[in-house]
Amino acid sequence: MIRSDGRRPDQLRPVTIEPGFLKYAEGSALISLGNTRVLCAASIDEKVPQWMKGRGLGWVTAEYSMLPRATQERTQRESAKGRVGGRTHEIQRIIGRALRAITNTAKLGERTVWLDCDVLQADGGTRTASVTGAYVALALALAKIGAFRAANWPLTGMVAAVSVGVVDALPLLDLAYDEDSRAHTDMNVFMTDAGKFVEIQGTAEAAPFDRGELDRMLGLAEGGLRELFAVQRAVLDAAGVPLPVAAHA
């Protein structure tokens, strides 16, 4: 099967990560995954939330938003509505969880890292692109702090995410919006470079899926994630950012 954009079922959309996209952020990266573009920024605050004070641990948290014309039709800013929507809350939480999963918060010390992920253009996979780009922004930000070099490096591994789904009875990797909108099954897979899952979000939009379909989708996801780790690694190597030993495996 050749998809509408010419890809094979097991093929990612073209992916690029541009580091240092913002002048003032400690770490930043613009990730492009096909027509989806997310700007990720990492800011380091030399304090932690009140409930964490005195514990000697750091915190990693995230905020996510979408520009009004990131989509085909304008969507109202959530600030204009006076509240953050449930989808936004969900995505912010998974970005934070994914990045905390590979952060040694004791080595981070009593600091907070804010990860701001802003969708400039949406064509499916904005939450997965946010996690993949936010990892690069986080590593770039930490590399600016001299105390985090060598043995004190707070990141224990790499993390990335990708979508998979079943469209017209065929498992596909990295769904664009036109595929996601008609998928019978939609799944987002968040994984470390050590092959451990941080989270799997899977939903049957039509007919339920069986174990065989689940295994095929996870296999597709793992193949795509290995490619994403290679892109992350190349960007960080070029920037001179230290990676954990496991991240070079």
C-alpha positions in Angstrom: 0.0 0.0 0.0 1.2 3.5 -0.9 -0.3 6.2 1.3 -1.7 9.5 0.2 1.7 11.2 0.8 3.6 8.4 -0.9 4.9 6.7 2.2 5.1 3.0 2.9 3.0 1.7 5.9 6.1 1.5 8.1 7.6 4.8 7.1 7.9 8.0 9.2 7.1 11.4 7.7 10.2 13.5 7.0 11.6 14.6 10.3 14.0 17.4 11.2 14.9 19.0 14.5 16.4 22.5 14.5 18.2 23.1 17.8 18.7 26.6 19.3 15.7 28.0 17.5 15.0 30.6 20.2 17.5 33.2 21.3 16.6 33.5 25.0 15.5 30.0 26.1 18.2 27.9 27.8 17.3 25.2 25.3 15.0 25.1 22.3 14.2 23.0 19.3 11.8 23.3 16.3 10.7 19.8 15.3 9.0 19.2 11.9 7.3 15.9 11.3 5.8 16.2 7.8 3.5 19.2 8.0 3.4 19.2 11.8 5.7 21.7 13.4 6.1 22.2 17.2 8.4 24.7 18.8 9.8 23.4 22.1 11.5 25.5 24.7 13.2 24.6 28.0 13.6 27.1 30.8 15.4 26.5 34.0 14.0 28.0 37.2 16.3 27.9 40.3 13.5 26.8 42.6 10.9 24.0 42.9 7.2 24.1 43.7 6.4 24.8 47.4 5.4 21.2 48.0 8.9 20.0 46.9 11.0 22.4 48.9 13.7 20.9 51.2 13.6 17.4 49.5 16.7 18.0 47.4 14.9 16.9 44.2 14.1 18.8 41.0 11.0 18.9 38.9 10.2 18.8 35.2 6.9 20.0 34.0 5.3 21.1 30.7 2.8 23.5 29.1 1.3 22.9 25.7 -0.7 25.1 23.4 -1.7 25.5 19.7 -1.7 28.6 17.7 -5.2 29.6 16.4 -4.2 29.0 12.8 -2.2 25.9 13.4 -5.2 24.1 12.0 -7.2 24.4 8.8 -9.8 26.6 10.5 -9.1 29.1 13.3 -9.5 27.8 16.8 -10.0 30.2 19.7 -7.2 30.7 22.1 -7.8 28.9 25.4 -6.8 32.1 27.2 -9.7 33.8 25.5 -12.0 31.1 26.8 -10.7 31.6 30.4 -9.8 27.9 30.9 -7.4 25.2 29.7 -9.2 22.4 27.9 -9.1 18.7 28.9 -7.1 17.7 25.9 -4.5 20.3 26.7 -4.2 19.1 30.3 -3.8 15.6 29.1 -1.0 16.4 26.7 0.8 18.6 29.2 0.8 15.8 31.7 2.2 13.2 29.3 5.0 15.5 28.2 6.0 16.1 31.8 5.7 12.4 32.7 7.8 11.3 29.6 10.6 13.7 30.4 10.6 12.9 34.1 11.0 9.2 33.3 14.5 9.8 32.0 15.6 12.5 34.5 17.4 11.8 37.7 15.7 14.5 39.8 18.2 14.1 42.6 21.0 15.2 40.3 18.8 18.0 38.9 18.8 19.5 42.4 16.1 21.9 43.6 15.4 23.3 40.1 12.4 23.3 37.9 12.6 22.8 34.2 9.7 24.2 32.3 9.0 22.7 28.8 6.8 24.9 26.6 5.5 23.1 23.5 3.7 25.4 21.1 2.1 23.9 17.9 2.8 26.2 15.0 1.2 23.9 12.5 -0.9 20.7 13.1 -1.2 17.7 10.8 -1.5 14.9 13.3 1.0 13.7 15.9 1.4 17.0 17.8 1.7 15.3 21.3 4.3 12.8 20.0 6.3 15.5 18.2 6.2 17.6 21.4 7.8 14.9 23.5 10.4 14.1 20.8 11.3 17.8 20.4 11.1 18.6 24.2 13.8 16.0 24.9 16.2 17.8 22.7 15.3 21.2 24.3 15.7 19.7 27.8 19.2 18.2 27.0 20.4 21.5 25.4 19.2 23.5 28.5 21.0 21.1 31.0 24.2 21.2 28.9 24.4 25.0 29.7 24.9 24.3 33.4 28.5 23.3 34.0 27.7 21.3 37.1 25.7 18.8 35.0 28.7 17.5 33.0 30.1 14.0 33.2 29.0 11.9 36.3 26.5 14.6 37.3 24.5 14.5 34.0 20.8 14.3 35.1 19.4 12.5 32.0 19.4 8.7 32.3 18.4 8.0 28.7 16.5 9.3 25.8 12.7 9.5 25.2 10.6 9.9 22.0 7.1 9.2 20.9 5.2 8.2 17.7 1.7 7.4 16.6 0.5 4.2 15.0 -3.0 3.1 14.0 -5.1 0.9 11.9 -6.6 2.5 8.7 -8.6 0.5 6.2 -7.5 -2.7 8.1 -3.8 -1.9 7.7 -1.5 -0.9 10.6 0.3 2.4 9.8 3.2 4.3 11.4 3.1 8.0 12.1 -0.4 9.0 11.1 -1.0 12.3 9.4 -4.3 14.0 10.1 -6.2 12.6 7.1 -5.3 9.1 8.3 -5.8 9.8 12.0 -9.3 11.1 11.4 -10.5 7.8 9.8 -8.4 5.4 11.8 -10.2 2.4 13.3 -7.6 2.2 16.0 -5.4 5.1 17.2 -2.4 4.7 19.4 0.4 6.8 20.8 3.6 5.1 22.0 6.1 6.8 24.4 9.3 4.9 24.8 12.9 5.3 26.1 16.0 4.4 24.0 16.4 1.4 26.3 13.2 -0.1 24.8 11.1 0.6 27.9 7.6 2.1 27.6 6.7 5.3 29.4 3.1 5.2 28.3 0.9 3.6 25.6 -2.4 5.4 24.7 -4.5 3.2 22.5 -8.2 3.5 21.6 -10.5 1.5 19.3 -12.4 4.2 17.4 -14.5 1.5 15.6 -14.1 -2.2 15.9 -11.9 -3.4 18.9 -8.4 -4.6 18.1 -6.9 -7.9 19.0 -3.5 -9.0 20.5 -2.1 -9.6 17.0 -2.9 -6.1 15.8 -1.5 -4.6 19.1 1.7 -6.5 18.6 2.0 -5.3 14.9 1.4 -1.7 16.0 4.0 -1.9 18.7 6.5 -3.3 16.3 5.8 -0.5 13.9 6.2 2.0 16.7 9.5 0.6 17.9 10.9 0.8 14.4 9.9 4.4 14.0 11.2 5.3 17.5 14.6 4.0 16.7 14.7 6.4 13.7 13.6 9.3 16.0 16.3 8.4 18.5 18.9 8.5 15.7 17.7 12.1 14.7 17.8 13.2 18.4 21.3 11.7 18.9 22.7 13.4 15.7 21.4 16.8 16.8 22.8 16.5 20.3 26.1 15.0 19.2 26.6 18.0 16.8 25.8 20.4 19.7 28.3 18.6 22.0 25.7 17.6 24.5 26.7 14.5 26.6 24.4 11.5 26.3 24.1 8.6 28.7 26.1 5.5 27.8 22.8 3.6 27.2 21.8 6.3 24.6 24.7 5.3 22.4 23.6 1.6 22.2 
